[in-house]
């Protein structure tokens, strides 16, 4: 289960909306053991594309350092889909790095009703995960 606050959800949605119609991506950090995200890091999509994303390795190193300084662990990687459902694409699955990390998909296919889903990706197996939104 992935736990995150309403504030983080709103921040993530605002980020995805601001990048629309291109994909947005970012990281959620907190306690990996508890599956609890406490902070959101907006990342640049260097692919600058409506159908894919990739993060800047230098920016990733910088954020990784910030997380370590704050005693945080990477809990989830999020990105938006602007024309498809909140489900990992075959490319998303092939690029998944760890079964421990949650993959959060934000679909803006219906902009009035964004859909947010979380998954664990282990090899080619995609397992949906419950999201608990805390106050
Ligand atoms: Zn994707």
Backbone and ligand atoms as CSV (ligand in chain L), in Angstrom:
chain,resi,resn,atom,element,x,y,z
A,1,UNK,N,N,0.831,-1.203,0.000
A,1,UNK,CA,C,0.000,0.000,0.000
A,1,UNK,C,C,0.867,1.255,0.000
A,2,UNK,N,N,0.478,2.205,-0.822
A,2,UNK,CA,C,1.193,3.480,-0.863
A,2,UNK,C,C,0.363,4.519,-0.113
A,3,UNK,N,N,1.021,5.171,0.869
A,3,UNK,CA,C,0.311,6.182,1.649
A,3,UNK,C,C,0.859,7.556,1.329
A,4,UNK,N,N,-0.029,8.460,1.014
A,4,UNK,CA,C,0.401,9.835,0.782
A,4,UNK,C,C,-0.701,10.812,1.168
A,5,UNK,N,N,-0.282,12.020,1.471
A,5,UNK,CA,C,-1.245,13.005,1.954
A,5,UNK,C,C,-1.988,13.646,0.783
A,6,UNK,N,N,-3.123,14.216,1.101
A,6,UNK,CA,C,-3.920,14.944,0.114
A,6,UNK,C,C,-3.083,16.061,-0.527
A,7,UNK,N,N,-2.244,16.712,0.283
A,7,UNK,CA,C,-1.395,17.792,-0.222
A,7,UNK,C,C,-0.429,17.303,-1.298
A,8,UNK,N,N,0.155,16.121,-1.085
A,8,UNK,CA,C,1.080,15.566,-2.084
A,8,UNK,C,C,0.327,15.198,-3.353
A,9,UNK,N,N,-0.873,14.657,-3.191
A,9,UNK,CA,C,-1.692,14.300,-4.362
A,9,UNK,C,C,-1.989,15.559,-5.184
A,10,UNK,N,N,-2.362,16.642,-4.475
A,10,UNK,CA,C,-2.679,17.892,-5.167
A,10,UNK,C,C,-1.457,18.446,-5.884
A,11,UNK,N,N,-0.294,18.360,-5.232
A,11,UNK,CA,C,0.945,18.849,-5.820
A,11,UNK,C,C,1.293,18.051,-7.076
A,12,UNK,N,N,1.123,16.733,-6.982
A,12,UNK,CA,C,1.413,15.859,-8.118
A,12,UNK,C,C,0.478,16.177,-9.286
A,13,UNK,N,N,-0.804,16.367,-8.983
A,13,UNK,CA,C,-1.773,16.702,-10.037
A,13,UNK,C,C,-1.444,18.049,-10.670
A,14,UNK,N,N,-1.071,19.021,-9.824
A,14,UNK,CA,C,-0.738,20.360,-10.340
A,14,UNK,C,C,0.468,20.270,-11.268
A,15,UNK,N,N,1.456,19.460,-10.883
A,15,UNK,CA,C,2.646,19.287,-11.723
A,15,UNK,C,C,2.273,18.652,-13.062
A,16,UNK,N,N,1.475,17.588,-13.015
A,16,UNK,CA,C,1.085,16.892,-14.245
A,16,UNK,C,C,0.252,17.803,-15.149
A,17,UNK,N,N,-0.617,18.583,-14.528
A,17,UNK,CA,C,-1.445,19.512,-15.323
A,17,UNK,C,C,-0.588,20.588,-15.963
A,18,UNK,N,N,0.450,21.058,-15.250
A,18,UNK,CA,C,1.272,22.151,-15.787
A,18,UNK,C,C,2.104,21.675,-16.976
A,19,UNK,N,N,2.406,20.370,-17.028
A,19,UNK,CA,C,3.212,19.840,-18.138
A,19,UNK,C,C,2.347,19.456,-19.336
A,20,UNK,N,N,1.055,19.285,-19.102
A,20,UNK,CA,C,0.128,18.850,-20.151
A,20,UNK,C,C,0.276,19.729,-21.393
A,21,UNK,N,N,0.299,19.229,-22.642
A,21,UNK,CA,C,0.018,17.838,-23.038
A,21,UNK,C,C,1.248,16.935,-23.017
A,22,UNK,N,N,2.342,17.418,-22.418
A,22,UNK,CA,C,3.502,16.540,-22.319
A,22,UNK,C,C,3.450,15.775,-21.003
A,23,UNK,N,N,4.248,14.721,-20.920
A,23,UNK,CA,C,4.273,13.925,-19.697
A,23,UNK,C,C,5.120,14.613,-18.636
A,24,UNK,N,N,4.683,14.506,-17.397
A,24,UNK,CA,C,5.441,15.014,-16.259
A,24,UNK,C,C,5.961,13.814,-15.475
A,25,UNK,N,N,7.079,14.010,-14.772
A,25,UNK,CA,C,7.596,12.913,-13.951
A,25,UNK,C,C,8.206,13.463,-12.672
A,26,UNK,N,N,8.245,12.635,-11.654
A,26,UNK,CA,C,8.810,13.075,-10.389
A,26,UNK,C,C,8.971,11.922,-9.420
A,27,UNK,N,N,9.464,12.257,-8.252
A,27,UNK,CA,C,9.761,11.247,-7.247
A,27,UNK,C,C,9.028,11.554,-5.946
A,28,UNK,N,N,8.607,10.511,-5.258
A,28,UNK,CA,C,8.004,10.661,-3.935
A,28,UNK,C,C,8.934,9.965,-2.942
A,29,UNK,N,N,9.281,10.690,-1.895
A,29,UNK,CA,C,10.221,10.149,-0.925
A,29,UNK,C,C,9.603,10.136,0.463
A,30,UNK,N,N,10.125,9.259,1.293
A,30,UNK,CA,C,9.633,9.160,2.660
A,30,UNK,C,C,10.190,7.912,3.294
A,31,UNK,N,N,9.310,7.146,3.922
A,31,UNK,CA,C,9.723,5.894,4.534
A,31,UNK,C,C,9.337,4.734,3.626
A,32,UNK,N,N,10.363,4.094,3.038
A,32,UNK,CA,C,10.089,2.993,2.122
A,32,UNK,C,C,9.449,1.827,2.867
A,33,UNK,N,N,9.883,1.615,4.125
A,33,UNK,CA,C,9.363,0.500,4.913
A,33,UNK,C,C,7.861,0.615,5.133
A,34,UNK,N,N,7.425,1.850,5.436
A,34,UNK,CA,C,6.004,2.073,5.711
A,34,UNK,C,C,5.212,2.370,4.440
A,35,UNK,N,N,5.927,2.530,3.319
A,35,UNK,CA,C,5.250,2.903,2.086
A,35,UNK,C,C,4.607,4.278,2.197
A,36,UNK,N,N,5.233,5.110,3.031
A,36,UNK,CA,C,4.665,6.430,3.305
A,36,UNK,C,C,5.484,7.529,2.627
A,37,UNK,N,N,4.836,8.276,1.727
A,37,UNK,CA,C,5.520,9.375,1.048
A,37,UNK,C,C,5.260,10.675,1.803
A,38,UNK,N,N,6.315,11.447,2.024
A,38,UNK,CA,C,6.156,12.709,2.747
A,38,UNK,C,C,6.609,13.921,1.928
A,39,UNK,N,N,7.350,13.649,0.861
A,39,UNK,CA,C,7.825,14.781,0.070
A,39,UNK,C,C,7.855,14.441,-1.416
A,40,UNK,N,N,7.528,15.459,-2.208
A,40,UNK,CA,C,7.483,15.276,-3.657
A,40,UNK,C,C,8.597,16.087,-4.299
A,41,UNK,N,N,9.293,15.474,-5.230
A,41,UNK,CA,C,10.339,16.165,-5.992
A,41,UNK,C,C,9.928,16.179,-7.458
A,42,UNK,N,N,9.659,17.366,-7.966
A,42,UNK,CA,C,9.327,17.471,-9.389
A,42,UNK,C,C,10.605,17.288,-10.200
A,43,UNK,N,N,10.562,16.456,-11.217
A,43,UNK,CA,C,11.725,16.235,-12.059
A,43,UNK,C,C,11.426,16.748,-13.468
A,44,UNK,N,N,12.502,17.120,-14.182
A,44,UNK,CA,C,12.308,17.546,-15.563
A,44,UNK,C,C,12.151,16.310,-16.436
A,45,UNK,N,N,11.262,16.401,-17.402
A,45,UNK,CA,C,11.162,15.351,-18.410
A,45,UNK,C,C,12.059,15.766,-19.563
A,46,UNK,N,N,13.277,15.213,-19.607
A,46,UNK,CA,C,14.224,15.643,-20.641
A,46,UNK,C,C,13.813,15.152,-22.024
A,47,UNK,N,N,12.889,14.196,-22.055
A,47,UNK,CA,C,12.373,13.746,-23.345
A,47,UNK,C,C,11.413,14.801,-23.912
A,48,UNK,N,N,10.839,15.606,-23.008
A,48,UNK,CA,C,9.950,16.700,-23.392
A,48,UNK,C,C,8.905,16.224,-24.400
A,49,UNK,N,N,8.181,15.175,-24.024
A,49,UNK,CA,C,7.332,14.474,-24.980
A,49,UNK,C,C,5.948,14.190,-24.414
A,50,UNK,N,N,4.941,14.107,-25.304
A,50,UNK,CA,C,3.603,13.717,-24.842
A,50,UNK,C,C,3.453,12.203,-24.703
A,51,UNK,N,N,4.463,11.433,-25.157
A,51,UNK,CA,C,4.309,9.968,-25.117
A,51,UNK,C,C,5.429,9.249,-24.378
A,52,UNK,N,N,6.227,9.976,-23.636
A,52,UNK,CA,C,7.290,9.301,-22.889
A,52,UNK,C,C,7.988,10.265,-21.962
A,53,UNK,N,N,8.819,9.692,-21.092
A,53,UNK,CA,C,9.570,10.558,-20.187
A,53,UNK,C,C,10.912,9.927,-19.877
A,54,UNK,N,N,11.890,10.780,-19.596
A,54,UNK,CA,C,13.109,10.294,-18.960
A,54,UNK,C,C,13.658,11.417,-18.097
A,55,UNK,N,N,14.290,11.015,-17.005
A,55,UNK,CA,C,14.800,11.990,-16.057
A,55,UNK,C,C,16.248,12.320,-16.369
A,56,UNK,N,N,16.653,13.506,-15.950
A,56,UNK,CA,C,18.020,13.958,-16.124
A,56,UNK,C,C,18.887,13.308,-15.032
A,57,UNK,N,N,19.876,12.510,-15.420
A,57,UNK,CA,C,20.686,11.796,-14.419
A,57,UNK,C,C,21.330,12.735,-13.392
A,58,UNK,N,N,21.733,13.941,-13.834
A,58,UNK,CA,C,22.363,14.886,-12.907
A,58,UNK,C,C,21.352,15.379,-11.871
A,59,UNK,N,N,20.146,15.657,-12.355
A,59,UNK,CA,C,19.083,16.094,-11.443
A,59,UNK,C,C,18.740,14.959,-10.467
A,60,UNK,N,N,18.746,13.737,-10.968
A,60,UNK,CA,C,18.450,12.581,-10.113
A,60,UNK,C,C,19.476,12.450,-8.994
A,61,UNK,N,N,20.755,12.650,-9.338
A,61,UNK,CA,C,21.818,12.571,-8.328
A,61,UNK,C,C,21.624,13.641,-7.270
A,62,UNK,N,N,21.262,14.848,-7.735
A,62,UNK,CA,C,21.075,15.969,-6.815
A,62,UNK,C,C,19.923,15.677,-5.836
A,63,UNK,N,N,18.815,15.177,-6.386
A,63,UNK,CA,C,17.650,14.880,-5.544
A,63,UNK,C,C,17.947,13.704,-4.617
A,64,UNK,N,N,18.685,12.732,-5.125
A,64,UNK,CA,C,19.057,11.576,-4.319
A,64,UNK,C,C,19.861,12.028,-3.090
A,65,UNK,N,N,20.737,13.000,-3.314
A,65,UNK,CA,C,21.547,13.541,-2.214
A,65,UNK,C,C,20.652,14.257,-1.196
A,66,UNK,N,N,19.694,15.057,-1.709
A,66,UNK,CA,C,18.755,15.760,-0.813
A,66,UNK,C,C,17.983,14.765,0.043
A,67,UNK,N,N,17.533,13.675,-0.593
A,67,UNK,CA,C,16.772,12.655,0.136
A,67,UNK,C,C,17.624,12.056,1.245
A,68,UNK,N,N,18.864,11.731,0.927
A,68,UNK,CA,C,19.735,11.106,1.921
A,68,UNK,C,C,19.997,12.043,3.088
A,69,UNK,N,N,20.188,13.337,2.762
A,69,UNK,CA,C,20.424,14.316,3.826
A,69,UNK,C,C,19.229,14.421,4.767
A,70,UNK,N,N,18.029,14.203,4.233
A,70,UNK,CA,C,16.822,14.290,5.048
A,70,UNK,C,C,16.422,12.943,5.631
A,71,UNK,N,N,17.241,11.919,5.372
A,71,UNK,CA,C,16.929,10.587,5.888
A,71,UNK,C,C,15.738,9.955,5.194
A,72,UNK,N,N,15.470,10.384,3.968
A,72,UNK,CA,C,14.336,9.833,3.217
A,72,UNK,C,C,14.803,8.746,2.261
A,73,UNK,N,N,13.867,7.897,1.907
A,73,UNK,CA,C,14.128,6.885,0.888
A,73,UNK,C,C,13.163,7.122,-0.268
A,74,UNK,N,N,13.549,6.625,-1.437
A,74,UNK,CA,C,12.652,6.714,-2.584
A,74,UNK,C,C,11.491,5.747,-2.372
A,75,UNK,N,N,10.284,6.277,-2.404
A,75,UNK,CA,C,9.098,5.450,-2.187
A,75,UNK,C,C,8.390,5.166,-3.516
A,76,UNK,N,N,8.320,6.188,-4.361
A,76,UNK,CA,C,7.577,6.025,-5.608
A,76,UNK,C,C,8.122,6.924,-6.708
A,77,UNK,N,N,7.910,6.464,-7.936
A,77,UNK,CA,C,8.228,7.256,-9.120
A,77,UNK,C,C,6.894,7.522,-9.808
A,78,UNK,N,N,6.582,8.790,-10.054
A,78,UNK,CA,C,5.310,9.058,-10.726
A,78,UNK,C,C,5.545,9.684,-12.095
A,79,UNK,N,N,4.612,9.431,-12.997
A,79,UNK,CA,C,4.595,10.167,-14.268
A,79,UNK,C,C,3.174,10.185,-14.802
A,80,UNK,N,N,2.953,11.105,-15.709
A,80,UNK,CA,C,1.597,11.264,-16.231
A,80,UNK,C,C,1.456,10.633,-17.603
A,81,UNK,N,N,0.246,10.223,-17.894
A,81,UNK,CA,C,-0.154,9.835,-19.241
A,81,UNK,C,C,-1.202,10.850,-19.657
A,82,UNK,N,N,-1.004,11.436,-20.823
A,82,UNK,CA,C,-1.913,12.510,-21.200
A,82,UNK,C,C,-3.008,12.045,-22.167
A,83,UNK,N,N,-2.813,10.875,-22.755
A,83,UNK,CA,C,-3.830,10.389,-23.699
A,83,UNK,C,C,-4.166,8.925,-23.500
A,84,UNK,N,N,-3.618,8.319,-22.476
A,84,UNK,CA,C,-3.874,6.898,-22.231
A,84,UNK,C,C,-4.203,6.686,-20.752
A,85,UNK,N,N,-4.724,5.501,-20.425
A,85,UNK,CA,C,-5.137,5.240,-19.036
A,85,UNK,C,C,-3.966,5.213,-18.054
A,86,UNK,N,N,-4.311,5.212,-16.770
A,86,UNK,CA,C,-3.308,5.174,-15.698
A,86,UNK,C,C,-2.825,3.744,-15.516
A,87,UNK,N,N,-2.131,3.237,-16.537
A,87,UNK,CA,C,-1.583,1.889,-16.497
A,87,UNK,C,C,-0.223,1.928,-17.181
A,88,UNK,N,N,0.780,1.232,-16.642
A,88,UNK,CA,C,2.123,1.311,-17.232
A,88,UNK,C,C,2.153,0.793,-18.674
A,89,UNK,N,N,2.801,1.544,-19.548
A,89,UNK,CA,C,2.961,1.099,-20.937
A,89,UNK,C,C,4.038,0.017,-20.971
A,90,UNK,N,N,4.178,-0.640,-22.115
A,90,UNK,CA,C,5.212,-1.680,-22.214
A,90,UNK,C,C,6.595,-1.065,-22.017
A,91,UNK,N,N,6.760,0.174,-22.463
A,91,UNK,CA,C,8.042,0.867,-22.246
A,91,UNK,C,C,8.243,1.135,-20.752
A,92,UNK,N,N,7.180,1.597,-20.081
A,92,UNK,CA,C,7.269,1.831,-18.626
A,92,UNK,C,C,7.699,0.554,-17.901
A,93,UNK,N,N,7.120,-0.571,-18.307
A,93,UNK,CA,C,7.441,-1.846,-17.662
A,93,UNK,C,C,8.901,-2.212,-17.923
A,94,UNK,N,N,9.344,-2.016,-19.173
A,94,UNK,CA,C,10.721,-2.406,-19.494
A,94,UNK,C,C,11.742,-1.506,-18.801
A,95,UNK,N,N,11.342,-0.270,-18.454
A,95,UNK,CA,C,12.281,0.657,-17.817
A,95,UNK,C,C,12.227,0.596,-16.289
A,96,UNK,N,N,11.270,-0.160,-15.744
A,96,UNK,CA,C,11.127,-0.218,-14.287
A,96,UNK,C,C,12.395,-0.789,-13.655
A,97,UNK,N,N,12.877,-0.110,-12.611
A,97,UNK,CA,C,14.171,-0.493,-12.056
A,97,UNK,C,C,14.086,-1.381,-10.821
A,98,UNK,N,N,12.978,-1.295,-10.094
A,98,UNK,CA,C,12.950,-2.021,-8.829
A,98,UNK,C,C,11.543,-2.452,-8.439
A,99,UNK,N,N,11.395,-3.720,-7.996
A,99,UNK,CA,C,10.085,-4.166,-7.526
A,99,UNK,C,C,9.705,-3.546,-6.181
A,100,UNK,N,N,10.672,-2.904,-5.514
A,100,UNK,CA,C,10.420,-2.301,-4.198
A,100,UNK,C,C,9.708,-0.956,-4.310
A,101,UNK,N,N,9.954,-0.275,-5.427
A,101,UNK,CA,C,9.447,1.085,-5.598
A,101,UNK,C,C,8.048,1.049,-6.217
A,102,UNK,N,N,7.193,1.967,-5.770
A,102,UNK,CA,C,5.866,2.067,-6.373
A,102,UNK,C,C,5.935,2.918,-7.642
A,103,UNK,N,N,5.184,2.514,-8.640
A,103,UNK,CA,C,5.086,3.294,-9.868
A,103,UNK,C,C,3.701,3.908,-9.926
A,104,UNK,N,N,3.654,5.229,-9.818
A,104,UNK,CA,C,2.374,5.920,-9.789
A,104,UNK,C,C,2.104,6.512,-11.169
A,105,UNK,N,N,0.928,6.209,-11.683
A,105,UNK,CA,C,0.509,6.717,-12.981
A,105,UNK,C,C,-0.639,7.685,-12.790
A,106,UNK,N,N,-0.491,8.849,-13.395
A,106,UNK,CA,C,-1.547,9.856,-13.328
A,106,UNK,C,C,-2.072,10.030,-14.749
A,107,UNK,N,N,-3.315,9.659,-14.973
A,107,UNK,CA,C,-3.876,9.836,-16.312
A,107,UNK,C,C,-4.702,11.111,-16.382
A,108,UNK,N,N,-4.356,11.923,-17.385
A,108,UNK,CA,C,-5.136,13.148,-17.641
A,108,UNK,C,C,-5.936,12.984,-18.927
A,109,UNK,N,N,-6.187,11.716,-19.282
A,109,UNK,CA,C,-6.972,11.443,-20.490
A,109,UNK,C,C,-8.305,12.183,-20.382
A,110,UNK,N,N,-8.926,12.062,-19.210
A,110,UNK,CA,C,-10.104,12.876,-18.918
A,110,UNK,C,C,-9.648,13.939,-17.923
A,111,UNK,N,N,-9.409,15.133,-18.450
A,111,UNK,CA,C,-8.806,16.170,-17.606
A,111,UNK,C,C,-9.687,16.583,-16.431
A,112,UNK,N,N,-11.003,16.430,-16.613
A,112,UNK,CA,C,-11.910,16.804,-15.533
A,112,UNK,C,C,-11.868,15.780,-14.407
A,113,UNK,N,N,-11.483,14.546,-14.752
A,113,UNK,CA,C,-11.444,13.461,-13.766
A,113,UNK,C,C,-10.124,12.713,-13.870
A,114,UNK,N,N,-9.056,13.295,-13.344
A,114,UNK,CA,C,-7.754,12.612,-13.408
A,114,UNK,C,C,-7.820,11.292,-12.645
A,115,UNK,N,N,-7.094,10.315,-13.150
A,115,UNK,CA,C,-7.090,8.994,-12.523
A,115,UNK,C,C,-5.674,8.722,-12.007
A,116,UNK,N,N,-5.568,8.332,-10.744
A,116,UNK,CA,C,-4.256,8.056,-10.160
A,116,UNK,C,C,-4.228,6.607,-9.694
A,117,UNK,N,N,-3.219,5.857,-10.181
A,117,UNK,CA,C,-3.102,4.448,-9.797
A,117,UNK,C,C,-1.657,4.151,-9.447
A,118,UNK,N,N,-1.466,3.166,-8.583
A,118,UNK,CA,C,-0.113,2.786,-8.209
A,118,UNK,C,C,0.111,1.300,-8.480
A,119,UNK,N,N,1.357,0.960,-8.843
A,119,UNK,CA,C,1.692,-0.423,-9.195
A,119,UNK,C,C,3.066,-0.784,-8.656
A,120,UNK,N,N,3.264,-2.072,-8.491
A,120,UNK,CA,C,4.605,-2.593,-8.327
A,120,UNK,C,C,4.925,-3.354,-9.603
A,121,UNK,N,N,6.113,-3.132,-10.130
A,121,UNK,CA,C,6.506,-3.792,-11.373
A,121,UNK,C,C,7.712,-4.673,-11.080
A,122,UNK,N,N,7.511,-5.981,-11.254
A,122,UNK,CA,C,8.567,-6.947,-10.982
A,122,UNK,C,C,8.811,-7.721,-12.272
A,123,UNK,N,N,9.896,-7.396,-12.948
A,123,UNK,CA,C,10.140,-7.991,-14.262
A,123,UNK,C,C,9.053,-7.526,-15.207
A,124,UNK,N,N,8.245,-8.477,-15.696
A,124,UNK,CA,C,7.157,-8.091,-16.597
A,124,UNK,C,C,5.804,-8.177,-15.887
A,125,UNK,N,N,5.854,-8.464,-14.575
A,125,UNK,CA,C,4.608,-8.571,-13.808
A,125,UNK,C,C,4.218,-7.223,-13.218
A,126,UNK,N,N,3.007,-6.786,-13.534
A,126,UNK,CA,C,2.500,-5.517,-13.031
A,126,UNK,C,C,1.416,-5.805,-12.003
A,127,UNK,N,N,1.663,-5.402,-10.754
A,127,UNK,CA,C,0.700,-5.650,-9.677
A,127,UNK,C,C,0.108,-4.343,-9.190
A,128,UNK,N,N,-1.202,-4.157,-9.286
A,128,UNK,CA,C,-1.826,-2.938,-8.779
A,128,UNK,C,C,-1.651,-2.862,-7.269
A,129,UNK,N,N,-1.555,-1.651,-6.778
A,129,UNK,CA,C,-1.354,-1.427,-5.342
A,129,UNK,C,C,-2.366,-0.384,-4.877
A,130,UNK,N,N,-2.863,-0.591,-3.672
A,130,UNK,CA,C,-3.832,0.363,-3.134
A,130,UNK,C,C,-3.143,1.670,-2.753
A,131,UNK,N,N,-3.831,2.780,-2.965
A,131,UNK,CA,C,-3.307,4.078,-2.526
A,131,UNK,C,C,-4.196,4.559,-1.374
A,132,UNK,N,N,-3.561,4.878,-0.252
A,132,UNK,CA,C,-4.309,5.428,0.874
A,132,UNK,C,C,-3.966,6.907,0.990
A,133,UNK,N,N,-4.964,7.752,0.898
A,133,UNK,CA,C,-4.731,9.184,0.999
A,133,UNK,C,C,-5.025,9.637,2.426
A,134,UNK,N,N,-3.978,10.142,3.077
A,134,UNK,CA,C,-4.113,10.587,4.471
A,134,UNK,C,C,-4.446,12.078,4.465
A,135,UNK,N,N,-5.054,12.584,5.531
A,135,UNK,CA,C,-5.445,13.999,5.570
A,135,UNK,C,C,-4.219,14.926,5.519
L,1,ZN,ZN,ZN,4.116,5.867,-19.117
